[in-house]
Amino acid sequence: MNMDRFKEVIQSPKPVLVDFYAEWCGPCQIMKPRLLDVAERMGEKAKVVEIDIDREKELAERYRIQSVPTFIIFKNGEQLWRQSGIISTIALLQLLTDYQ
């Protein structure tokens, strides 16, 4: 995803959870099924986007990704929340619901 497309995606009036991850990252692999669950449960109320930091170096640099996984929630182009590391499905669902 290029920078212009990314900016378009995060302009959504619905919350957008962005997962900055890497294929070689163990904790990222733990988060994969959780993110699928979150996307399924939230449906049209929110969007979940995965960004591979090795493929999308420009985006990783722009958002100063220092460790993976790093999660950022955007809404209307504004960063509302950010955290690195493993996080529970319930916590992610609650955050996305809070930012609706």
C-alpha positions, 0 to 999 in steps of 0.5 A: 500500500503506498502512502497516498492509499494509506492516507485515504484509508485512515481518513475513514469516519469509522475507526481504522486499526492498523497493525504494523507487523513483520512475517519473522515476528513471533508476537505478530503471528500470535496477533494474526488470529486475534485481528481476524477475530476483531475484524469479523466481530466489528464488521462494518463498524471498523476496519483492520489493516495490516502493514508489513514493515519490511514491504512498506518501509516508507510507512514504517518510517513515517509512523516511527515504528520501532518494534512490532507488532505496533497498533495504531487506531486512526479516525478521520486521519487522526491518530487516536491510540497507539501501542506495541506488543501483544494485546487481547482481542477484548481490549482491541474490541473495546478500543474500537467501540470506544472510538466509534 
